[in-house]
Amino acid sequence: MKYFKYIAIILMGNVFFSCSDFLEPVPSSSITTDNYYTNADELETGLIGIYAAIKGINNNSKDDNHGVQWEFYVTEMRSDNTSTKSPDSEDASDAGQLESLNVLPTNNFVGNYYTSYFQAIYRANVVLANIGVVEDVTAANKIEAEAKFLRAYAYFNLVRLFGDLPLIDRVIAPTETEVQFTRVDKSLIYDLIVSDLQTAVQYLDLTYKTRASKDAAKALLAKVYLTLDTPEYTKAQVLCEEIINGNNYALQSNFHDVFYSERSSEIIFAIGYNSNVQDNSQIFSAEFMNAVGNTSGVNYVTTDAVAAIDAYGGNRIADSYRPDPLTLFGGTVRYQVAKFFPDGETGGSDGQTFTGLPQLAGNDFIVLRYADVLLMESEAILAGATETTNSKAIDSYMKVKIRAGFDAVTDRPSKLTKEALLLERRVEFAFENHRLFDLIRLGEAQSKLSVFATANGFNFSTTDLLLPIPQNEINLSKGVMKQNPGYN
């Protein structure tokens, strides 16, 4: 069951536009967060509100929060995987800034993402502040665990993109400006994320595709452990192997079915959408379709990514990218993303024909899937080294390769290298918003992105690995909040 049909219940008076705005929203009715939550059922609507903040609103207004729907701008477009229509470093467009690594603090996509995820954190804090109304201990524990999972997920995305952040782990008053705008060391943010996910692992139910689950918490916590400045490789490996040995998931035999089979066996956690319903649908997949995209193509596949997929993608090529039919005749051929076609299947044989409206797509956005767990296990065993001969690491790596059509014997390496693992992650998770984080986590962002930027006429420096704190937040803080290095 998709949960967004409940959103209207919890959105009364809860419209937030900046970090300071959502700390104490002005209600549009007599129902407020102070008097609405009186039992578990009402707190359930609060949980759905957290998902709604992550899900985002399906429109093109930069005044509305879009959550995960615009995530590709701040992740894939800042890597070597995708580009926009206007990559010129002098282009003033928000998308052009992101691709050319010339991002301004006033960038609307950056500000929107920051606000969307802090809105999710605010809503999680409201739920947690009201746990006391639930008399049943088991029910209270599950609600707390789900809210903490979502708070951890939001903070994990933010801390990887922005670095040090305000630590807001409770509902605070507008007068608490030091808490609102003081950026604490990211290690303290990670402490909260780990603690929240440990609670989620303890109390959540085992499996649930579009709601937080025990396995989703384990998988996310494993990725957190791998991402820490001092990675906890053994802890990450244990969590991955608990999921693997639980036998609750399996790789789809056909790569195509990962994205076009409702609630496939591979999905661990996804953000759910409903098609043809404005408030409950998504637009990101339409933006991948350059022939019919809502803005006529804003997320092209780079020729660099095409070359990697052609060489190492195996049978994943057709379901990763395809030539944009509008560029096949004359001029430079460009490529469109072939995952998450808006009609929920193939996007039509010509790349343009759809059974439904591409702007009202119902594809779920996959956050965690089983292939990711397998490759995280390999990464945990590699443990920061350049290579390993460990058979378990190679086995998990090969499971993903074999599904892609590679031979279990002749294509099996005698050792697994970091370079091979990073390449496999690139072609397996292309356009799923993993690439930038993988490069950073595995220590290859500087080398890979420097080469890519130079080849495309961009300028890259290590400060580009973090986004600027939105200028609106800097202004509202009245000197309290400090900007990231490299940004004026």
C-alpha positions in Angstrom: 0.0 0.0 0.0 1.3 3.4 -0.9 1.2 5.8 2.1 0.8 9.2 0.5 -3.0 9.2 0.4 -2.8 10.3 4.0 -0.7 13.4 3.4 -3.5 15.9 3.4 -4.3 15.0 7.0 -0.9 16.2 8.3 -0.3 19.2 6.1 -2.7 21.5 7.8 -0.7 24.6 8.5 2.6 23.0 7.9 4.2 24.9 5.0 7.8 25.7 5.5 10.2 27.7 3.4 13.5 28.0 5.3 15.3 26.5 8.2 13.9 29.3 10.5 10.4 29.2 9.1 9.7 25.6 10.0 10.9 25.8 13.6 7.6 27.2 14.7 5.0 27.2 11.8 2.0 29.4 11.9 -1.1 27.1 11.7 -3.9 27.9 9.3 -6.5 26.3 11.7 -7.0 25.7 15.3 -5.2 22.3 15.0 -1.5 22.6 15.8 1.3 20.2 16.7 0.7 21.1 20.3 -2.9 19.8 20.4 -3.3 17.4 17.5 -1.3 14.4 18.6 -3.2 12.5 21.3 -2.8 8.8 20.3 -0.9 6.4 18.1 -3.2 6.8 15.1 -2.7 10.5 15.0 1.1 10.1 15.3 0.9 7.8 12.3 -0.2 10.8 10.3 2.8 12.6 11.6 5.0 9.8 10.3 3.4 10.1 6.9 4.2 13.8 6.9 7.9 13.0 7.2 7.7 10.8 4.1 5.8 13.6 2.4 8.7 16.0 3.0 11.2 13.6 1.5 8.8 12.8 -1.4 8.4 16.4 -2.4 5.8 18.2 -4.4 5.4 17.4 -8.1 5.6 20.8 -9.8 8.2 23.2 -11.2 7.9 25.9 -8.6 11.1 26.7 -6.9 9.1 28.0 -3.9 7.8 24.5 -3.2 10.0 21.8 -1.6 10.8 18.9 -4.0 12.8 16.5 -1.7 14.2 13.5 -3.5 12.6 14.6 -6.8 15.4 17.1 -7.5 18.1 15.1 -5.9 19.8 14.2 -9.2 20.7 17.9 -9.6 22.9 17.9 -6.4 24.3 14.4 -6.9 24.5 12.9 -10.4 24.8 16.2 -12.1 27.9 17.1 -10.0 29.5 13.8 -10.9 30.8 12.4 -14.3 27.4 10.6 -14.9 25.0 13.3 -16.2 24.8 16.7 -17.7 22.3 19.4 -18.5 21.3 21.3 -21.6 23.5 24.3 -20.6 26.9 23.0 -19.2 28.8 26.3 -19.9 30.6 27.4 -16.8 29.5 30.9 -17.5 25.8 29.9 -17.7 23.8 31.5 -14.9 21.2 28.7 -14.8 21.0 26.7 -11.6 21.5 23.4 -13.4 24.4 24.7 -15.4 26.1 25.8 -12.2 25.9 22.3 -10.8 27.3 20.5 -13.8 30.1 23.0 -14.3 31.0 22.9 -10.5 30.5 26.6 -10.3 27.7 26.6 -7.8 26.5 29.8 -6.2 25.0 30.0 -2.7 21.8 31.4 -4.3 21.3 28.2 -6.3 17.6 27.3 -6.1 18.1 23.5 -6.4 20.6 23.6 -3.5 18.4 25.7 -1.3 15.3 23.6 -2.1 17.1 20.4 -1.2 18.4 21.8 2.1 15.0 23.1 3.1 13.2 19.9 2.1 15.3 17.7 4.2 15.4 20.0 7.2 11.6 20.0 6.9 11.7 16.2 7.2 13.9 16.5 10.3 11.5 19.0 11.9 8.6 16.7 11.3 10.5 13.8 12.8 11.3 15.9 15.9 7.6 16.7 16.3 6.6 13.1 16.2 9.4 12.2 18.7 8.3 15.0 21.0 4.8 13.5 21.2 5.7 9.8 21.7 4.4 10.1 25.3 0.8 10.1 24.1 1.1 6.4 23.1 0.4 4.1 26.0 1.4 0.8 24.3 5.1 0.4 24.7 5.6 -1.7 21.6 3.6 0.7 19.5 5.6 3.7 20.9 8.9 2.0 20.2 8.0 1.4 16.6 6.8 4.9 16.0 10.0 6.3 17.6 12.1 3.9 15.5 10.5 4.9 12.3 10.8 8.7 13.0 14.4 8.2 13.9 15.1 6.2 10.8 13.7 9.0 8.6 15.6 11.7 10.6 18.8 9.7 10.1 18.1 9.3 6.4 17.6 13.1 6.0 20.6 14.0 8.0 22.8 11.5 6.2 22.0 13.0 2.9 22.5 16.5 4.2 25.8 15.9 6.0 27.3 14.2 2.9 26.4 17.2 0.7 26.9 20.1 3.1 29.4 18.9 5.8 29.0 20.5 9.2 25.3 21.3 10.0 23.1 22.6 12.8 22.3 19.8 15.1 18.5 19.9 15.7 17.4 16.8 17.5 14.3 18.3 19.1 11.6 20.9 18.4 13.2 24.2 19.2 11.8 27.7 19.6 12.5 30.6 17.1 14.4 32.4 19.9 17.0 29.6 19.9 19.0 31.1 17.1 22.3 29.5 18.2 20.9 26.1 17.9 19.1 26.9 14.6 22.2 28.3 12.8 25.3 27.1 14.6 27.0 24.4 12.5 28.5 21.7 14.6 31.3 19.3 13.6 29.9 16.6 11.2 31.1 13.9 13.6 28.3 15.0 16.0 25.8 14.7 13.2 27.0 11.2 12.5 26.7 10.4 16.2 23.0 11.2 16.0 22.6 9.3 12.7 24.2 6.2 14.1 22.2 6.4 17.4 18.9 6.9 15.5 19.6 4.0 13.1 20.6 1.7 16.0 17.2 2.4 17.5 15.5 1.7 14.2 17.3 -1.6 13.9 16.2 -2.6 17.3 12.5 -1.8 17.0 11.4 -1.8 13.4 9.6 -4.7 11.7 11.6 -6.9 9.4 10.6 -5.9 5.9 8.5 -3.1 4.3 9.3 -1.8 0.8 8.0 1.8 1.0 8.2 2.3 4.8 11.2 2.1 7.1 12.1 -1.5 8.1 14.6 -3.3 10.2 16.6 -4.3 7.1 16.4 -0.8 5.6 17.9 0.5 8.9 20.6 -2.1 8.8 21.5 -1.3 5.2 21.5 2.4 5.8 23.6 2.0 8.9 26.1 -0.1 7.0 26.5 2.7 4.5 26.9 5.2 7.3 29.7 3.0 8.9 31.5 2.9 5.5 31.2 6.7 5.1 32.6 7.8 8.5 35.9 9.6 8.5 37.2 6.5 10.3 35.1 3.8 8.7 33.7 0.9 10.9 34.3 -1.8 8.3 33.6 -4.8 10.5 30.3 -3.3 11.7 29.3 -2.6 8.2 30.2 -6.2 7.1 28.2 -7.7 9.9 25.1 -5.7 9.0 25.3 -6.6 5.3 25.7 -10.2 6.1 22.8 -10.2 8.4 20.7 -9.0 5.5 22.2 -11.5 3.1 21.8 -14.4 5.4 18.2 -13.4 6.2 17.2 -14.5 2.6 14.5 -11.8 2.4 15.8 -10.4 -0.8 17.1 -11.6 -4.2 18.6 -10.0 -7.3 16.0 -9.8 -10.0 17.1 -12.2 -12.8 16.3 -9.4 -15.3 17.9 -6.0 -14.6 14.9 -4.4 -16.3 12.6 -5.7 -13.6 14.5 -3.9 -10.8 12.9 -0.6 -12.0 9.7 -1.8 -13.7 8.4 -4.5 -11.4 6.3 -3.2 -8.6 7.9 -3.9 -5.2 10.5 -6.2 -6.7 12.4 -8.8 -4.7 15.5 -6.6 -4.8 14.0 -3.4 -3.2 14.9 -2.8 0.4 13.6 0.7 0.7 12.0 3.1 -1.8 10.1 6.3 -1.8 6.6 5.5 -3.1 4.6 7.4 -5.7 1.2 7.0 -7.4 0.8 7.8 -11.1 -1.6 10.4 -12.5 -2.3 12.0 -9.2 -0.7 15.5 -8.9 0.1 15.5 -5.2 1.3 11.8 -5.1 3.2 11.5 -8.3 6.7 12.4 -9.2 8.4 14.3 -12.0 12.0 13.2 -11.8 11.6 10.4 -14.3 10.1 12.8 -16.8 13.2 15.0 -16.5 15.3 12.1 -17.6 13.4 11.9 -20.9 15.1 14.4 -23.1 12.5 14.0 -25.9 9.5 14.8 -23.7 11.0 15.9 -20.4 9.1 18.6 -18.6 11.9 21.1 -19.4 12.9 19.4 -22.6 15.8 17.4 -21.2 17.6 18.5 -18.1 19.5 15.3 -17.2 21.5 13.9 -20.1 23.8 11.0 -19.7 27.5 12.0 -20.3 29.5 10.3 -23.0 31.9 9.3 -20.2 29.1 7.3 -18.5 28.0 5.8 -21.8 31.6 4.6 -22.5 31.8 3.0 -19.0 28.4 1.3 -19.4 29.2 0.1 -22.9 32.5 -1.5 -21.7 31.4 -2.9 -18.4 27.6 -2.9 -18.3 26.9 -6.3 -19.8 23.2 -6.7 -20.3 22.4 -3.5 -18.3 23.1 -1.2 -21.3 19.5 -1.1 -22.7 18.1 -0.4 -19.3 20.7 2.2 -18.4 20.6 4.7 -21.3 19.5 5.1 -24.9 20.1 7.8 -27.6 17.8 10.7 -27.4 15.6 10.3 -30.6 15.5 14.0 -31.1 19.3 14.2 -31.6 19.7 11.2 -33.9 19.5 13.2 -37.1 22.1 15.9 -37.4 24.2 17.5 -34.7 25.6 15.7 -31.6 23.8 12.6 -30.4 22.9 12.9 -26.7 21.7 10.2 -24.4 18.8 9.8 -22.0 18.4 7.9 -18.8 16.6 4.6 -19.4 15.8 3.9 -15.7 12.4 4.9 -14.3 10.7 5.6 -17.6 7.5 7.6 -16.7 5.0 5.1 -18.1 6.4 2.5 -15.7 7.7 0.2 -18.4 9.8 1.2 -21.4 9.0 4.8 -22.4 7.9 3.6 -25.8 10.0 2.1 -28.5 10.7 5.5 -29.9 11.6 7.0 -26.6 8.7 9.4 -26.9 5.4 7.5 -26.6 3.9 7.0 -23.2 0.8 5.4 -21.9 0.5 8.0 -19.1 1.6 11.5 -18.6 5.3 11.7 -18.0 4.8 14.7 -15.6 2.6 12.5 -13.4 4.7 9.4 -13.1 4.3 6.7 -10.5 7.7 5.1 -10.4 9.0 4.6 -6.9 12.5 6.1 -6.2 14.8 3.3 -5.0 16.9 4.3 -2.1 18.3 0.9 -1.1 18.4 -2.4 -3.0 20.0 -5.8 -2.5 22.7 -5.3 -5.1 23.9 -2.3 -3.0 24.1 -4.5 0.1 26.2 -7.1 -1.8 28.7 -4.6 -3.0 28.8 -2.9 0.4 29.8 -6.2 1.9 32.6 -6.4 -0.7 33.6 -2.8 0.2 33.6 -3.6 3.9 35.9 -6.6 3.4 38.2 -4.6 1.2 38.4 -2.2 4.2 40.1 0.7 2.5 42.8 -1.4 0.8 43.4 -1.2 -2.9 42.7 -5.0 -3.4 41.7 -8.2 -1.7 41.7 -11.9 -2.5 39.0 -12.6 0.0 36.6 -15.1 -1.6 33.5 -13.7 0.2 34.2 -10.2 -1.2 34.7 -11.6 -4.7 31.6 -13.8 -4.4 29.3 -10.9 -3.6 30.8 -8.8 -6.3 30.4 -11.6 -8.8 26.7 -12.1 -7.9 26.0 -8.6 -9.3 28.2 -9.2 -12.3 26.6 -12.6 -13.1 23.2 -11.0 -13.1 24.6 -8.5 -15.7 25.5 -11.5 -18.0 29.1 -12.1 -17.1 30.4 -15.6 -16.7 30.8 -17.0 -13.2 34.1 -18.7 -14.1 35.9 -16.9 -16.9 35.0 -13.4 -15.6 35.8 -14.1 -12.0 38.9 -12.2 -10.9 41.6 -13.7 -8.7 41.4 -10.5 -6.6 38.9 -7.7 -6.2 40.4 -4.2 -6.6 39.0 -0.9 -5.4 39.0 0.3 -9.0 36.9 -2.6 -10.1 34.4 -2.2 -7.3 34.0 1.5 -7.9 33.5 0.8 -11.6 30.9 -1.9 -10.9 29.0 0.4 -8.6 29.0 3.0 -11.4 27.5 0.9 -14.0 25.1 -1.0 -11.6 23.7 2.2 -9.9 24.1 4.7 -12.8 21.6 7.6 -12.4 20.4 6.4 -9.0 22.3 9.2 -7.2 25.1 7.0 -5.9 28.1 8.0 -8.0 29.2 11.2 -6.2 28.9 9.6 -2.8 30.8 6.5 -4.0 33.7 8.6 -5.3 34.0 10.5 -2.1 33.6 7.5 0.2 36.2 5.5 -1.7 38.7 8.4 -1.9 38.6 8.8 -5.7 36.6 12.0 -6.1 39.6 14.3 -6.5 41.3 12.2 -9.2 38.2 11.2 -11.2 36.4 14.5 -11.1 39.6 16.5 -11.8 40.1 14.5 -15.0 36.4 14.8 -16.0 36.3 18.5 -15.3 39.4 19.2 -17.3 38.1 17.2 -20.3 34.9 19.2 -20.3 36.4 22.6 -19.7 35.3 23.0 -16.1 37.3 23.9 -13.1 37.4 21.5 -10.1 38.8 21.9 -6.6 38.3 19.9 -3.4 36.0 22.5 -2.0 33.5 21.6 -4.8 32.8 18.3 -3.0 30.6 20.2 -0.6 27.7 22.4 -1.6 27.4 25.9 -0.3 25.1 26.6 2.6 22.1 28.3 1.0 22.4 32.1 1.1 19.0 32.5 2.6 20.1 30.5 5.6 23.2 32.7 6.0 21.1 35.8 5.8 18.5 34.6 8.3 21.2 33.7 10.8 22.5 37.3 11.0 26.1 36.3 11.1 25.7 33.1 13.2 25.9 30.6 10.3 29.3 30.3 8.5 29.6 29.4 4.8 31.6 26.5 3.4 35.1 27.2 2.1 35.3 28.2 -1.5 32.0 30.1 -1.6 31.5 33.8 -1.2 
